[in-house]
Structure formats: C-alpha cells, structure tokens
Amino acid sequence: MGNAQSAEPSQSSSNKSSPISALGDNYQNSIELLRNRFRVDHHVNEITLVFFREYGSTPVVLVKPDGSKIFQSQAEDQNVEWHDTATYDMIKLSNPVPGPWQAVGQVLPDSRVMILSEVKLHAEPLPELLFSGEILKLTARLTNGDEPIKYKEFRDAVDLTIELLSTNNPNYDNFGADDQLIATFQDNGMGMDETPMDGVFTGQFNLMIPAGEWQPVFRVVTPMYSREQTHPLIVLHRNPVKLEMELDDGQRGYHNLLVDVERELVDINSLLVDGRVRYPNGDIQNFSLTETTSDTRRYKIVAFEDGLFRVKLTVYGTTVDGRDFILDVPEYNFEVEPEIVEPPIVGVDGEPLLQPAAIDSNPLSMQQAVEHSPPAQEENVLLTVLLVNGAILLFGGGALVFVVMKRRQVNASGKSAEGWLTKFNFEEKLAATKQKIAAALNKKTKEKGDDKKPD
C-alpha cells in the first residue's frame, strides 16, 4: 500500500510511478472548492481509493475530469464498487478516465486521498518453542506499497488476523483438527495493545488448541479484497505442566497438590503458579506459589470434606531458550470418596463375630467363623433342660400338696400314713424320673461330642 503523493506533477521522477498524484499547493488545498483534487495516470487499469470523512457525514461525490459526477447511490450503474461506513468511503474504479479528479465531501484535512495498492502485514515471527494453552503477545505494522501507513483512521478499514491450519500429520494430536482463528490484531489500546491508534497493531494469542503441527496464515482483509501471507510451519508442544495429587492419609488433614513441568522444555527455577481451588461445597480458595527452587511445587488443600475438588492454574515461566511465557493450564479435578464403615456382626450371645472381609474362601477361615457361632444343638439342650426342670418343680409341688392333704385325711380317720405312702410309691417314681432326665442329658452330650470329631 502506498500513501497518496502530495506533490505537484512537475516534482521529481520518484513520484511518476504513483497511479495518482495530488493537485494544487497547500494554499489551494485549503480552499473548500479546490480540496481533494488528484490526477489519475493513463496507465492505470484499476484503482482503489479511500476517503476518511467526519463521523456520520454523507458519502463523498466523485467528479470526473469531464465534470460528470459519481454518487454512491449510482455507483453500481457506472461499474464502480463502493463501500461506505460512518467514517470512510472505499471506492474501486476500473479503467478510470485519466486526468484530474476531485472528491467533494467532508473529508478529514489530514487524510486527503489514499490509494490502496499492496497492503502488507509485517508481524513479529512466532517463537520456535510454543505450548498448547499459552497466552502470547505479538505486534505488527501495516505498509501500503512498502510505505508505512500513517493514517490512524485506517484501522477501521482493515481486519488483521492470524489463523492456524492443521497439516493433518497423523503423528500429532491435531490430526483432522479444524482451522483455528487464534488472534485478531487491534490498535485500540485494549487488551495487550499499549497505545491506541499509534500504528502498532497488537495480537493477543490464546493457544487453547490441540498440540501438533500447524501452518500460520496472516490475513489482511478490507471490504474490497484480502491478502494472505503464509509463514513457516510451527510445532505446538503439549502443555508442559504436570499435576499430581497425594490424597490425605487420614492423619495429615490435607491433600498435597504437586506441580511440576517438562524440564527439558521449561526452566523449573522460573516457575510461578497462580491458582484457585473450588471445594465440593462451592467455596473458592485462591493461592500462589512463588518460591524459586528446583523442587516440585506443593500446595496443601484442606481435607475437611468429601466430594469433587476443581483446581485451575495459570503458570508463568521461562523456556529453556530464555523466552518468558504465560500458560493457561486446563482444569484439574480429583474426587475424594466418603469412607464406608461396616457395622459389626454379632451372635446370639451379643459377642461380635468375624467381619465379612475376614471371612474368605479359605476353609480354615470358614471353620473359625462356624466355631464362633453357637450351634443349634446347644440351643436345643438348653431348652430341654428348662422344660424338664419346670416339669420336676410342677410335679414335685403337686405331689407335696397331695401328700399333705392325704395325711390330714388319714389322721382324721385314725389310719397310718406310712402304709398309704408305701402304696403310692412316691419316692420310687421320683427317682425314676430323675434317671430319665440324666439319660437324656448324657445322650445330648454324647451327640455333641460326636459332631466335633473329624470325619
């Protein structure tokens, strides 16, 4: 791109190569009716003109050498491409009539007329060592016909972008990935741009894209046309930050977050960490690790509850080739499961038995579990003893009442009680009952002993 030459036609031959030249001196150009006059060379086949106007003013009117006029509303009928905004007109003329032309309108005094010939973006080269997730700043300048563009208003008439195209190399993570628009250059004093409208365009790269081999393409886009510049291939390395977690062992009361890097790519001594932890209950804790050491960085996360923990980091460091970088690390999550305590298993007597984890397929373990549980036979013997003792007490009590009553009747009739007792044989029957009970108990005891004998 080249600025319009503000010289007389009779000036040096260096201006003869320009497709247009300004007419009149400074005095004449200060007169409203004579302002913005320019001459189109007879060798010009196509020309694109830009006129920067007062904000909100109407489009300019072009006056041909023969005095006829071209209005924006009639441009299409006269084979003229016309793009207008609130601040400028961009007009493309095909096979323009050679001779003196004039633009009538509220054109800014310091812009005059500008012809677009070959717009180029001159950007800093991309670093050789780049990481996925890196936040990068690059600056660039625009030229027109190898001349720097001095019109600060021109930033509104052009878009400057950088796009990465995947090489679809199957050896990299970005195989089959879509094209990625990674930065737009701005000259507005926002973001990483230092000074607004100073002619220095700044691009803020956020390389949150897959690692791999990419083709950088720089684009300059105007309403009339676009230009592309292809740069050498770059390899985007994977995020070099390595995160690990040491969960609480139940004694420390905190989890250990370990932060390290790929040390063949990053100088570990330069590593600074700015992080945030979101606890399972939604609480957020910010932290920073700023010590300068070759050791792995550690941060203690309080282990006061179970659930999902989320860790987000921004890392600052220096590559092994000495370039400072800022890195956005993908979110790291870890979950702490609640501890489940099994209730103890108790027997009939209330004593705890072996826990399920202690009883396995080992025959010896199974035998121990069985021996700790009360046999059903012991329960039967106990029930039999209780029933027999109850029967003895009931029978004995009833017999005693019967004897007392019988004696009273004998005494009343004058007969001897001993004869009656002999006839009743009470003592013999009581002894026989006791023998039956003893035999039953011996039998049960013997059966229990037989069960314990090995097969």
PEMOCOR-V187868 format. One record per pair of residues at least 6 apart in sequence whose ideal C-beta (glycine too) atoms are under 6 Angstrom apart, sorted by the first residue. I is the first residue (numbers start at 1). J is the second residue. D is the distance in whole Angstrom. If there is no record, write none. Layout:
# PEMOCOR-V187868
I&J&D / I&J&D
This chain:
# PEMOCOR-V187868
1&116&5 / 1&117&6 / 1&118&6 / 1&119&4 / 1&144&2 / 1&145&5 / 2&117&5 / 2&144&5 / 2&145&3 / 2&147&5 / 3&147&6 / 4&112&6 / 4&113&5 / 4&114&5 / 4&115&6 / 5&15&5 / 5&18&5 / 5&21&5 / 6&22&5 / 7&15&5 / 9&21&6 / 19&41&5 / 19&44&4 / 19&47&6 / 20&38&5 / 20&40&6 / 20&115&5 / 21&39&5 / 22&38&5 / 23&37&4 / 23&39&6 / 23&100&6 / 24&34&6 / 24&37&6 / 28&34&5 / 29&35&5 / 36&103&4 / 36&107&5 / 36&113&6 / 37&102&5 / 38&101&6 / 38&113&5 / 39&100&5 / 40&96&5 / 40&98&5 / 40&101&6 / 42&98&4 / 46&94&5 / 47&93&5 / 47&96&6 / 47&115&6 / 48&92&5 / 48&116&4 / 48&224&6 / 49&91&5 / 49&115&6 / 50&88&6 / 50&90&5 / 50&114&4 / 51&60&5 / 51&89&5 / 51&103&5 / 51&107&5 / 52&88&5 / 52&108&5 / 52&111&4 / 52&153&4 / 53&106&5 / 53&107&6 / 54&106&4 / 55&86&6 / 55&87&6 / 56&86&5 / 57&106&4 / 59&72&4 / 59&84&5 / 59&89&5 / 60&89&5 / 60&103&5 / 60&105&3 / 61&69&5 / 61&71&6 / 61&104&5 / 62&70&4 / 62&103&6 / 63&69&6 / 63&102&4 / 64&97&6 / 65&97&5 / 65&99&3 / 65&100&5 / 70&78&6 / 70&80&6 / 72&82&5 / 72&84&6 / 75&82&4 / 81&92&4 / 82&91&5 / 83&90&5 / 83&223&4 / 87&156&6 / 88&157&6 / 90&223&5 / 90&224&6 / 92&224&5 / 111&151&6 / 117&145&5 / 118&145&6 / 119&144&6 / 119&220&5 / 119&227&6 / 120&143&5 / 121&140&5 / 121&160&6 / 121&218&5 / 121&220&5 / 122&140&6 / 122&141&5 / 123&138&6 / 123&140&4 / 123&218&6 / 124&138&5 / 124&139&6 / 126&234&6 / 127&323&6 / 129&319&5 / 129&321&6 / 130&236&5 / 131&237&5 / 131&240&6 / 132&207&6 / 132&211&4 / 132&236&5 / 132&238&6 / 132&239&5 / 133&208&6 / 133&239&5 / 133&327&5 / 133&328&5 / 134&207&5 / 134&325&6 / 134&327&5 / 135&206&6 / 135&326&4 / 135&328&6 / 136&205&4 / 137&192&5 / 138&203&5 / 139&200&5 / 139&202&5 / 140&185&5 / 140&201&5 / 142&149&5 / 152&197&4 / 155&187&5 / 158&222&5 / 159&221&4 / 160&185&4 / 160&201&6 / 160&220&6 / 161&184&5 / 161&219&5 / 162&182&6 / 162&183&5 / 162&218&5 / 163&179&6 / 163&181&5 / 163&217&5 / 164&180&5 / 164&182&6 / 164&214&4 / 164&216&6 / 165&179&5 / 165&215&4 / 166&174&5 / 166&177&4 / 167&213&5 / 167&215&6 / 168&175&6 / 169&213&5 / 172&212&3 / 172&213&5 / 173&210&5 / 173&211&5 / 173&212&5 / 174&210&4 / 174&212&3 / 177&210&5 / 180&209&5 / 182&205&5 / 183&203&4 / 183&205&5 / 185&201&4 / 185&203&4 / 186&193&5 / 187&197&6 / 187&201&5 / 188&196&5 / 189&196&3 / 191&204&5 / 192&202&5 / 192&204&5 / 193&202&4 / 211&236&5 / 211&237&6 / 211&238&4 / 212&236&6 / 213&235&5 / 214&234&6 / 214&236&6 / 215&233&6 / 216&231&4 / 217&228&6 / 217&230&6 / 218&229&4 / 219&226&6 / 219&228&5 / 220&227&4 / 240&261&5 / 240&262&4 / 240&265&5 / 240&266&5 / 241&261&6 / 241&315&6 / 241&329&5 / 242&260&5 / 243&332&5 / 244&258&4 / 245&334&5 / 246&256&4 / 247&255&5 / 248&255&5 / 248&303&4 / 253&303&6 / 254&300&4 / 254&301&6 / 254&302&5 / 254&303&5 / 255&301&4 / 255&303&5 / 256&298&6 / 257&299&4 / 257&301&6 / 258&296&5 / 259&273&6 / 259&297&4 / 260&296&5 / 261&268&6 / 266&317&5 / 267&318&5 / 268&294&5 / 269&292&6 / 269&294&6 / 270&317&5 / 270&318&4 / 271&317&5 / 272&290&6 / 272&316&4 / 273&289&4 / 273&297&6 / 273&313&6 / 273&315&6 / 274&288&5 / 274&314&5 / 275&287&5 / 275&313&5 / 276&286&5 / 276&312&5 / 277&285&5 / 277&301&6 / 277&311&6 / 278&284&5 / 278&310&4 / 280&305&6 / 280&307&3 / 280&308&6 / 287&299&6 / 289&297&5 / 306&336&5 / 306&338&4 / 308&335&5 / 309&334&5 / 310&331&6 / 310&333&5 / 311&332&4 / 312&331&5 / 313&329&4 / 315&327&4 / 315&329&6 / 316&326&6 / 318&324&5 / 344&352&4 / 345&353&5 / 346&352&5 / 347&353&6 / 347&373&6 / 348&374&5 / 353&372&6 / 354&369&5 / 359&365&6 / 359&369&5 / 377&448&6 / 381&444&5 / 388&437&5 / 407&417&5 / 410&417&5
